[in-house]
Amino acid sequence: MLAPAATPALESLRADLEGSLGAAAVLVRPEDKAGYLTDWSGDWTGDAVAVARPGSVAEVQACVDICRRHGIGIVPQGGNSGLVGAGFPPASGQAMVIVSLSRLNAIRRADAANATLDLDAGCTLQMAKDAAEAIGLQFPLALGAQGSCQVGGNAATNAGGVNVLRFGMARDLILGLEAVLPDGSLWSSMRGLRKDNRGYDLKQLFIGSEGTLGIVTGLCLKLHPKPATIETAYLGVGSVEDAMAISALARGELSELVTAFEIIGTECLALTRLVDADLASPVSPAFPVHVLIELSCGRRLDGRALLEGFLADMIAQGLASDAVVAQSGRQARRFWAIREGLVEGQARRGYHVRSDVSVRLGDVPAFVAAARAFAARDWPDWVPQVYGHAGDGNIHFNLLPPIDMPRRDAQDLGRRITAGLFAIVEAFHGSISAEHGIGRARTGAFWDGLSEVERRTMRAVKDALDPLVLMNPGCLIPLAEEKA
């Protein structure tokens, strides 16, 4: 169990960290720590006695060993681009140290023959994608925050993104992993093997663990061939039902060529203009639902002809009313800017209820209808925003408070709205976290939704690896449960 340390003990901790890492790598002044203590959306603010910035795996081990000896909790932090408060301590008064991986950012080995990339966990996702590009391959994980999020954080949260439909979540793209355990030892499976059937696949414990079992320091990523052709289309459709029917037909007729399928409620378009006032929709805003489809293939296939033929069939069947195929890479990027801009637009507008849920593909229309009915009935002054990677069942159903509502009031009501949305998700036997993780924002709802068998199993894993509750206390497992 952890307890707030006395001031002399904290000074001793800082001295030990500085002795191992150097004074410049240990931040203790409030102005130096500030950038590590709030998330990009401004929804979360925390506190830490120090921010340690190790520059090597050995220094990460030293940080863990020092914190263990001092009985201080550790919060691993990547690019701090998460949305559920997992990457920094709450302002609870409990002494914790943030271990930032930002200096651990070397590309270790790019192996074109094996189609793998070994790299430090602090490399940004964009660095990983650029390194793959340099050897003629691609790393297909794609997120709006890829210029700042780190691959270690992508692993720790099992990140999703727009290409899950074809390439899977982060765990499907990781062949090996290296992590510093809570006792300071180093565990590694960085072999680069696609088939390794020797007992438990321990790397999967760390993928999605959100820093609660250890600190990911290295990864072996699975690369894929670069497509010769990428085709992008933007559609206007009459309903979510029609959009999901198009998704099902695309899976059957275009198969694995479809890399992304996104839906955007037309109400979201105003948010994109908060980011780029000149960004125009390719189809009429009068269509209730807009759809983005991306298809990619090798040079022996005519992706343009395949996509145009498919879209013509969708219009002929009455499932789509209008469709525009991007005629250039620039135009395709403008299509995607609508999808990516609405997320930033929400943040610019201010606090909003943010959800990241998933249901079975066939339940997507009914879930959206139920959530809209709930909002209209109980929260008519709040504006729904519906979008997401619907091709894999992931919907972001968000609500914007009245523009003049004080932030504190909106946050208080937001907790009630979130509970209502989660109840709808549960009725559909869905998940309250499709890709963002649990963090501290969803811990209570997550834990309450588990069976006793699931809770017992999670506690057993946590107790086995982290009996002192050093790693990211209060994340995933409520602190009261960890200390029980």
N, C-alpha and C positions, 0 to 999 in steps of 0.2 A: 504494500500500500504506500501511496505517496502522500506527502504532507508539505505544505509550504515551508520552505527552509528559512532559517533566520538569516539576517543580513550578513554576518560573518561567514556563514556557510556559502551564501551566494558569491561573495567575494572570492572565496577559495575555489569555487567552481569556475568562475571566470578566469582566475589565474591559471588553473590547470588547462583550460581550453586554449588560452593564449600561449601557454608554454608548448602545447602540441601543434597548434595551427599557425601561431604568429599573431600578434596583436591586431594586425590589419584584417585578419580573417574572422575576428570575433567582434560583432557589433553589439554595443551595450547602450549607447546614447539614444534617447527617444527619436531624435531626428534621423539617425542612421537606420534604426529598426523600422521606421514608419512604413516604408514600401513593402515590407514583408508581413504587415499586420492587418491588412485589409484586402478584400478581394476586388476584382476589377469592376464589379457591378456596384460596389459601395454598400451592399447589403450586410456584410459581415466585417466586424472589427474585433481584433483580439489583443492579446498581450503575451509577452515572452520576456524572460530575464535576460536572454541573449539570443542572437542569431549567429550560428556557427556556419562558416562557409568553407568546408574542406575542399582541398584541391586534388586529392588522390583517394583511392579506395582505402589505403592505409590510414589516412586522416579521418575518413568516415568511421573506421573501426575505433580509432582513438576517441572520437567524439562519443560514440556509444559506450565505450568502456568508462570514460570519465563520468558521463551522466549516470551510468549504472552504479558506480561507486558512491556518487553523491545522492542517489535516490531521487533523481530529477527526471521527469517525463520528457520524451523526445517527440517532436512533431516533424516528420520528414516533409520537405516542401520542394515542389518542382517549379513550374512556371507561374504558379499561383493564378491560374486561369480557370480553376474549378468553380462550380456553382452551388456547392452544398456545404461549404465551410470546413472541408476536411484538412486543408493545408496550413492552418494556423490555429494556435490555442485560443479558446474562448477567454474573455476577460472575466475570469472566475476567481482570481486570486491564487489559483494553484500554480506553483512555480513550474515552468516548462521551458525547454530550449528548442528553438527551430533549427533544424539542420537543413540548410539550403544546398541543393545539388548543382547550383548554377555554374560553379567553377569546374565541375567534373564533366567536361564536354569535349572529349577527344573521340574522333573516329578511329577505332582500333584496327579494323580490317574490313575491306570491301572485297568480297570474293565472287567474281562474276561466274566462275565455273560452278560453284556451289549455290549461286544465287542467294547469298546471305550477306548480312551487314552486321558486324560486331561494333558496338559503340558504347560510350559511357552514358549513364542514365540522364545526365544533365544536358545532353544534346537536345536542341529543339527539334520538333517534328520536321520543320522545314529543312534543318541540317541533314536529317536522315533522308528526306526525299531528294535533296540535292546530291548527296553522296551516292544514292542509288542511280540517279540520273547520270552521274559521271561515268558509271560503268555500263551504261546502256540498258538499265533495268528500272523498275519502279517499286517504290514502297507505297501501297495504295491507301493506307489510312489517311483520311482527309477530314480536317476539322477547320472551322472558321478561325480558331486561335492557333493555327499551326506555326505561325511565326514566333510565338512566345511559349506555348505549352511545351513541356519536355517529355521525351519518350519514357523516362522512368515514371512520370505521372500518368502517362497514357497506359502503361502497364498496371500501375497501382490502382487505377480506376476502371480498367478494362474499357477503354474509350471506344466509342462507336463511330459516329460520323456518317457521311453521305454515301460511302461505298460498301456499307455492311451487306447490302443485298447480294453483292457478288463475291466479296472477299472476306466477309465475316468481321467479328469484333476484334479488338486488339489481341485477345488470347489466341485467335486463329492465325495470327501473323507473327507469333513469337515462338521461335524454336528453342531458345535457351535463355537462361536468366541467371544473374549473379546478385546476391543480396547479403548484406551484413545483418546477422541475427542479433537478437536482444542481448546475448552474452558477449557480443563483440567478435564472434567468429565469422568467417566468410564461407558461404555456401555457393556453389556454382554448378550449372548444367550447360555451360557454354561450349557445347560440342558441335553444334550446327547440323545435327542429325534430324532427318525427317521421320525416321522410324527408330524408336528406342523403347523397347517394351520391357524394360527392367524394373518391374515393380511400380510403386507409386510414382506418379508424375508430379513431383513436389513443386515444380515451378508454378503449377496452377494454383497452389495455395497463396502465392504472393500476388498473382494477377487478380486484381479486384479486391485485394485486402486493404487498400487505402492506408498503407503504412502502419497497420496494426500488428504485423507479425515480423517486420524487419524493414530495412531500407534497401530498395533496389538500387544497385550501383552500376550494373551492366546488362546489356541485352544482345541477343543474337536474333536479328529480324529476318523473316522470310521475304525474299523479294520476288517480283513477278515480271514477266516480259512487258515491255512497253507496247501499248497499242499503236498500230500505225494510223488508225483513224478513230477519232472521237467525235460523235455527232450528238448534238443537243437540241431538244425541242421544248417549246413552251406552249401549253394547251389551255384553252378555256373550256370548262365543263360545267354541267348544271348542278351537280351534287357530289357529295362524298361517295355515295353509292356508285355513281358512274365512274368516279376516279378509281375506286378499288376494283371495279369490273375491268377497267383498262389495265390496271396492274396485273390482274390474274391472266388476262389474255397476253400481255407482254411476256410474262414468265413462260407461258406455253409456246408462243410463236417466235419469240426472240431469244428465249432461254438464257444462257449464261452471258450473253452479250450485253444485257442490261446491267449497268453499273450503279445507277441511281434512279430512284423514283420518289419524288417529293411532292407533297401537296401544300398549298398555301391558300388559306381563306382570304377572300378579297379584302376583308377588313384590315388585313396586315399591311396592305400597300402604303397606307398613310405613314406607317413607321419607317419604311425604307426612305421616304422623302425627307425624313428628319436627318438622314445621313447624306443623301444626295438628292437635292431638290429637282435635278434634271433627269432622274431615273424614271423612265416611262415604262409602263407595262406593255409587252408585245401584243397582248390581246385586250379586249375591252374589260374594264373593271366591273362591268355589269355581270359578268359570269361569277357566280357565287364561289367557285373553286377554281384555282389555277394549279396546273401540274407541270413539273419539270421532269423530263425523261432524258437520261444520258445513256448512250450506247457506245461501246468501244469494241474494236476487233482488229485482227491482223490484216496485212496488206492483200491477202487473197480473197477477202470478202468485201463486198460493196456495202459498207455500213449506211451510207446516205440512201441508197435505193431501198434497203431493208426498212429503214426507219420511215421514209416517206410512204412506202407501200402500206406499212402498218398503220400509220396515221390516217391515210386515206380510208382504210377499212373502218377505223374507229369513227370517223365522221359519217361514213355511209351507214353505219349501224346506229347512229344517233347518240353515241356515247360521248363524243367530243363535238363541240360546236365550231371551234376554230383552233388552228395549230400553226405555229411558226417554227421552221427549222433554221437554226443559226447558220448563216452563210459564211461566217468567219470565226476565228478564235476570239476576236474582240467582241463580237456579238454574243457568243456563248458566255463570255465572262460577264457581260451586262445582264444576261438572264440570271446567272448565279448571284450577281450582286443584289438582286431583289431578295433572294432567299437569305443571303448572309446579312444583308443590311437591316432586315427587320429585327434581328436579334440585337444589333447595336442600337437600333432605334428605340427598342423597349428600354434599354439601359439608360439612354439619354432622356427619355421621358421621366424616368424616376422609378420608385418602388412599384413592383407589380407582383402578383401571384404567379409563380413559375412552377410548372409541373413538367414531368418527363416520364410518361407512363407508356406501358405497352399492353396490348391485348391481342388475342388471336386475330389473324388477318380478316376472317369473316365477321368479326365483331367490331371492326373499326367504325363503320357507319353508325351502328347502334350506340356505341360508346359516345361518339361525338354528339349524336342527337340527345342522349341522356344528359351529357355535360352541359350542352347549350340550354336544355330545358331547366336544369338546376340553376344555372346562372340567371336566366330570364325570370324565374319564379322567385328566387331568394335574394338575388343581388342585381336588380335591374339597372342600377346606376353604374355598374362595372361593365367594362367593354371586353368581351371575349376575343381572344386571338388564337386561331387554330392553324397549326402548321406542323410539319414533321416528315420523318422518313417513313411515310405510311406503307411503303412497299415491304417493310419488315415489321409492321405493326406498331411502330413507335410514333406517338402523338404528343406534341407539346400543346396542352390546353392551358393557356395563360389568361389572366384577367387584369385589365388596367383599371385602377381606381379613378373616381372622378378627379379631374385635373386639379381642383382646388382643395382636395382632402389633405389635411396634415399627414405627414409621413408616419408619425407614431400611430395615429388612428388607423391609417391604412394597414399598417403592419399587424395591429391587433385584430382587425377584421380579416386580414389575410390568413391568419392561422385558422380561423373558423372556416373560411372558404376552402382552404387546403384540406382540412379534415373531411369536408363534404365531398370534395373531388375524390379523395382516397377511398371513401366509402363506395362511390360509384365504381371505381377501379376494382375494388374487392368483389363487388357484385358480379363483375365480368370475369372473376378469377384471373385478373391481370397482375401487373407489377407496378409498384409506385416508383421504380427507378429502372428505366430502360437502358440508359447509358451514362447518366451523370454521376451515379454512385449514391451512397447514403450520407457519408460525412457526418456532420453534427446537425444539419438541418432536418434530416429524415430519421434520425436514430430512434426516437420514440415510436414513430409510426411503424418503422421497420421491425423493431423488436416486438411490439404488440401484435404484429401480424404473423409472427412465427409460431409454430407448434412447439410444445415442450421438448419434443425430440430434436427439433432443429436448434433450439436454444442450447440444449445440453451438448449437442455436438459442436456448436460454435465455441462454447465455453471451454470444451475439452481441448480443441485445437489451440485456442488462445492461451490456456493455462500451460499447455505442453511447451510452447515456444516462448511465451512471455509471462512467466509466473509472477514477476514483480510489477506487471502492468506499466512498463516503461514506454511502450511504443504507442504513440498517438492515443493517450487515454481519453475515453469518452467518445471516440469515433467508432461507428458501427455498433459497438456494444455499450449500452448506457453505463456510465461510471459506477453507479450504485450496484449494477450487476457484476462489473469487473472486480469490485472490492468485496463482494459478498463472500 
